[in-house]
Amino acid sequence: MRPFLRALAVAVLAVPAAAWPAVADGGGDGTPPDFTIEDARIKESSGLAASRAHPGLYWTHNDSGDGPYVYGVDSRTGRTVTTITLAGVDARDAEAISLGPDGSLYLGDIGDNFGGRWPEVWIYRFPEPKELQENVTLTPTRYTVRYDDGPRDAESLMVHPKTGRMYIVSKKKSGKGALYEAPEKLTESGVNTFRRIADINVWATDGAFSPDGTRLVVRGYFEAIAYRWQDGRPTEIGRPSVPLQRQGESVTFTPDGRTLMYGSEGTRSHVTPVALSGDLLPDSAAEDKSGGRSPKGSGPADDERTTDADRNRNLALGAGTLAVGTLLALGLRRLLRARRG
């Protein structure tokens, strides 16, 4: 066995098989199955929003490098059933999508890979189509955004489903991000300054409000934090489980609020459900006993809340995945050199 192959085998075997989480495939409790995004155009799915008008449909979009496109994916088949082109938009780094109470979709062109070089970012609002056509072109409303404490990178845009107020979570490698609140009413002609209102202790890649607006979840690559949302402010209540993914970039609630759907970048990326219970359930879902989940206040089941061991496992797996990728790249380089020699 060549040295680099031996090292690769050691890296793979170093990750315990029992640590790899099982893929969710739905269950008798009403949890939806996972699905694969089949559209070859969607290589960097960076945001996810569950449609209200079209059950089973999820809206997504690519990261930087794609045009001004939003894709509607049928979760039953994984196929794209509609593509929206946003007229007049030159997307720079679209990172998030959210659905507002008025039936509008909001696309957040809020990424900044330079860590705070762009003085302004943008949010685009456009109506969720009532009918699904293969291709549709819409002209969105554009909002210019600044932060009250200066430019920064962000990948999480959330629109509160009751008030319609917008929020952004900044992204920092240190895991010390922040939650920013939009003005109560946005202006199309001027600059909208988002105000910092809370700390968010996760390297945030996306966030979502529950359909009833009583929970906020912010995810990172290997962990997530759930908050109770009351009077416009978050209070941390727990850490939902996060599946190991290629590059975990998105999260949304299902329309009933009982399940988180986690998305990832990459071709044929998977969207994986994680059922909620106990305090993690939104108030409306906890009060509805028909779903067969734990009642409010009972506390989440052991397999539905991320423990310290779970977080350590996810971090270890993430490091292992990175190590394997690095070894493969080094191995390929050595093979190419050998052939040239």
C-alpha positions in Angstrom: 0.0 0.0 0.0 1.4 3.4 -1.0 2.1 5.8 2.0 -0.6 8.3 1.1 -3.2 5.5 0.7 -2.1 4.0 4.0 -2.6 7.5 5.6 -6.0 7.8 3.9 -7.1 4.5 5.3 -6.0 5.5 8.8 -7.9 8.7 8.5 -11.1 7.0 7.5 -10.8 4.2 10.1 -10.1 6.8 12.8 -13.7 7.9 12.6 -15.9 5.3 14.5 -18.6 3.8 12.4 -21.1 4.2 15.2 -20.5 8.0 15.0 -21.9 8.4 11.5 -25.6 9.4 11.9 -28.3 7.5 10.2 -30.0 9.2 7.2 -33.6 10.2 8.1 -36.2 8.6 5.9 -39.4 9.8 7.4 -41.4 8.0 10.0 -44.8 7.2 11.3 -44.9 10.3 13.4 -45.3 12.5 10.3 -41.7 13.5 9.8 -41.1 14.1 6.1 -38.5 12.0 4.3 -35.2 13.4 3.1 -34.7 14.2 -0.5 -32.0 14.9 -3.0 -31.9 18.0 -5.2 -31.5 16.5 -8.7 -31.1 19.7 -10.7 -27.5 19.9 -12.0 -27.7 23.7 -12.1 -28.0 23.8 -8.3 -24.4 23.2 -7.2 -24.2 25.5 -4.2 -27.7 25.5 -2.6 -27.2 28.2 0.0 -30.7 29.0 1.2 -34.0 27.1 1.8 -37.6 28.1 2.4 -40.7 26.0 2.6 -43.5 27.2 0.3 -46.8 28.0 1.9 -48.7 28.1 -1.4 -47.4 24.8 -2.8 -47.2 22.0 -0.3 -44.0 20.0 -0.6 -42.2 22.7 -2.5 -38.9 24.2 -1.3 -37.3 27.4 -2.7 -33.5 27.5 -3.0 -30.8 29.3 -4.9 -27.1 29.1 -5.6 -24.3 30.9 -3.8 -22.0 33.4 -5.7 -21.2 32.6 -9.3 -24.8 31.9 -10.5 -27.2 34.3 -12.1 -30.3 35.9 -10.5 -32.2 32.6 -10.2 -34.4 31.0 -7.6 -35.5 27.4 -8.0 -38.6 25.6 -6.8 -37.8 22.0 -5.9 -40.5 19.3 -5.4 -39.4 17.4 -2.3 -41.3 14.3 -3.5 -39.1 13.9 -6.5 -36.1 16.3 -5.9 -36.8 17.8 -9.3 -37.0 21.5 -10.1 -40.6 22.4 -11.2 -40.1 26.2 -11.6 -37.2 28.6 -12.1 -37.6 32.3 -11.3 -35.4 34.8 -13.0 -35.1 38.1 -11.2 -35.0 40.9 -13.8 -32.4 43.6 -13.4 -30.5 41.8 -10.6 -26.8 41.2 -10.7 -26.4 38.9 -7.7 -23.1 39.2 -6.0 -23.3 36.6 -3.2 -26.8 35.4 -2.5 -26.8 33.5 0.7 -30.3 33.2 2.1 -34.0 33.1 1.2 -37.0 33.6 3.5 -40.8 33.8 3.1 -42.7 36.7 4.6 -46.3 36.9 6.0 -47.5 38.7 2.8 -46.6 35.8 0.6 -43.4 37.5 -0.7 -40.0 35.8 -1.0 -37.0 37.6 0.2 -33.6 36.8 -1.3 -30.6 38.0 0.7 -27.6 39.1 -1.3 -25.7 39.6 1.9 -22.6 37.5 1.7 -19.1 39.1 2.0 -16.3 36.6 1.6 -13.8 39.4 2.3 -15.1 39.6 5.9 -16.6 43.1 5.7 -15.3 44.9 2.6 -18.7 45.7 1.1 -20.2 48.8 2.7 -23.7 47.8 1.4 -25.6 44.6 0.7 -29.1 44.0 -0.7 -32.3 42.2 -0.1 -34.7 41.5 -3.0 -38.5 41.0 -2.4 -40.8 39.4 -5.0 -44.1 37.5 -4.8 -44.2 33.7 -4.5 -45.9 32.6 -7.7 -49.5 31.4 -7.3 -49.1 29.0 -10.3 -46.0 27.0 -11.0 -44.6 27.6 -14.5 -41.4 26.1 -15.8 -39.8 29.5 -16.2 -41.0 32.9 -14.9 -39.4 36.3 -14.9 -40.2 38.7 -12.0 -39.0 42.2 -11.3 -38.2 42.4 -7.5 -38.1 45.3 -5.1 -34.6 46.0 -3.9 -33.6 47.2 -0.4 -30.1 48.5 0.3 -28.8 47.4 3.7 -26.1 48.6 6.1 -25.2 47.6 9.6 -25.0 50.0 12.5 -21.6 48.8 13.5 -20.0 48.5 10.0 -19.8 46.0 7.1 -19.7 42.3 7.8 -20.2 38.8 6.3 -23.6 37.2 6.7 -25.5 34.1 5.4 -28.7 34.2 7.4 -31.8 36.2 6.5 -35.0 35.7 8.4 -38.4 37.3 8.0 -40.7 37.1 10.9 -43.9 35.3 9.8 -46.2 37.5 11.8 -44.7 41.0 11.9 -42.8 40.8 8.6 -39.7 42.3 10.2 -36.4 41.2 8.8 -33.4 40.0 10.7 -29.8 39.1 9.7 -27.2 37.0 11.6 -23.6 37.8 10.9 -21.1 35.0 10.3 -17.7 34.9 12.1 -15.2 32.0 12.3 -14.9 32.6 16.0 -18.6 31.7 16.4 -19.3 35.1 17.9 -21.9 36.4 15.5 -24.7 38.8 16.1 -28.4 39.3 15.3 -29.4 42.5 13.5 -32.9 43.9 13.3 -34.2 45.8 10.3 -36.2 49.1 10.7 -39.9 48.5 11.2 -40.6 49.8 7.7 -38.1 49.5 4.9 -37.4 52.2 2.3 -36.8 51.4 -1.4 -35.1 54.7 -2.1 -32.7 55.1 0.8 -30.5 53.0 3.0 -31.9 50.6 5.6 -29.7 50.4 8.7 -29.9 47.1 10.6 -29.3 47.4 14.3 -27.5 44.9 16.4 -29.8 43.5 19.1 -28.3 40.2 20.4 -25.2 37.9 20.3 -25.5 34.6 18.4 -22.9 32.1 19.5 -22.5 30.0 16.4 -20.6 30.2 13.1 -23.9 30.9 11.4 -24.7 29.7 7.9 -28.5 30.1 7.9 -31.5 30.7 10.2 -35.2 30.4 10.2 -38.3 31.4 12.2 -41.0 28.8 12.9 -44.2 29.3 11.0 -45.9 30.7 14.2 -43.0 33.0 14.9 -42.3 31.6 18.4 -39.0 29.9 17.7 -35.8 30.9 15.9 -33.2 28.4 14.8 -29.7 29.4 13.7 -27.5 26.7 12.2 -23.7 26.4 11.6 -21.8 23.7 9.8 -21.9 21.2 12.7 -24.3 22.7 15.3 -27.5 24.7 15.7 -29.1 26.9 18.4 -32.8 27.2 19.1 -34.3 30.3 20.7 -37.7 31.2 22.1 -38.8 34.4 20.3 -40.9 36.7 22.5 -41.4 40.5 22.2 -38.9 40.7 19.4 -36.0 39.2 21.3 -34.4 35.7 21.4 -33.8 33.5 24.5 -31.7 30.4 24.0 -33.6 27.2 24.9 -31.6 24.3 23.4 -29.5 22.9 20.6 -31.3 20.8 18.0 -29.4 17.9 16.3 -27.6 18.7 13.1 -26.9 16.0 10.5 -23.4 15.6 9.1 -23.4 17.2 5.7 -21.0 18.0 2.9 -21.2 21.7 3.7 -24.3 22.6 5.8 -25.6 25.9 4.5 -29.3 26.1 5.0 -32.2 25.4 7.3 -36.0 25.9 7.3 -39.0 24.7 9.2 -41.6 22.5 7.6 -45.0 24.3 7.3 -46.4 22.5 10.4 -43.3 23.7 12.5 -42.5 20.2 13.7 -39.4 19.5 11.7 -36.3 21.2 10.6 -35.1 20.7 7.1 -31.3 21.0 6.7 -29.7 21.6 3.3 -26.2 21.4 2.0 -24.1 22.7 -0.9 -22.8 20.4 -3.7 -24.3 18.7 -6.7 -27.1 16.3 -5.8 -27.1 17.6 -2.3 -29.4 16.1 0.3 -32.0 17.9 2.4 -32.4 16.1 5.7 -35.2 16.3 8.2 -34.8 16.4 12.0 -37.9 16.2 14.1 -38.4 18.5 17.1 -39.9 17.8 20.4 -40.4 19.4 23.9 -39.3 23.0 24.3 -37.8 23.0 20.8 -41.3 22.7 19.3 -43.0 26.0 18.3 -45.9 26.9 20.6 -48.6 26.1 18.0 -47.1 22.7 17.2 -46.7 21.9 20.9 -50.4 22.7 21.6 -51.5 20.5 18.7 -51.6 17.0 20.2 -52.6 15.4 16.8 -49.0 15.2 15.6 -48.1 12.6 18.2 -45.0 14.5 19.5 -44.0 15.4 23.0 -46.2 18.0 24.7 -44.8 21.5 25.5 -42.6 21.5 28.5 -41.8 17.8 28.5 -38.3 18.4 27.2 -36.8 17.1 24.0 -36.1 13.4 23.5 -32.5 12.3 24.0 -32.0 11.7 20.2 -33.5 15.0 19.2 -31.3 17.4 21.1 -27.6 17.9 20.5 -25.5 16.9 23.6 -21.9 17.8 24.2 -21.0 14.3 22.9 -23.0 15.0 19.7 -21.3 18.3 19.1 -17.9 16.7 19.7 -18.8 13.9 17.3 -19.9 16.3 14.6 -16.7 18.4 15.0 -14.6 15.2 14.9 -16.4 14.0 11.8 -16.0 17.4 10.2 -12.3 17.3 10.9 -12.1 13.8 9.6 -13.9 14.7 6.4 -11.5 17.6 5.9 -8.5 15.3 6.5 -9.7 12.8 4.0 -10.2 15.4 1.4 -6.8 16.8 2.0 -5.2 13.4 1.7 -7.0 12.7 -1.5 -5.8 15.9 -3.0 -2.2 15.2 -2.0 -2.5 11.6 -3.3 -3.8 12.8 -6.7 -0.9 15.3 -6.9 1.6 12.6 -6.2 0.1 10.3 -8.9 0.3 13.1 -11.4 3.9 13.8 -10.6 4.7 10.1 -10.9 3.1 10.0 -14.3 5.0 13.0 -15.5 8.2 11.5 -14.2 
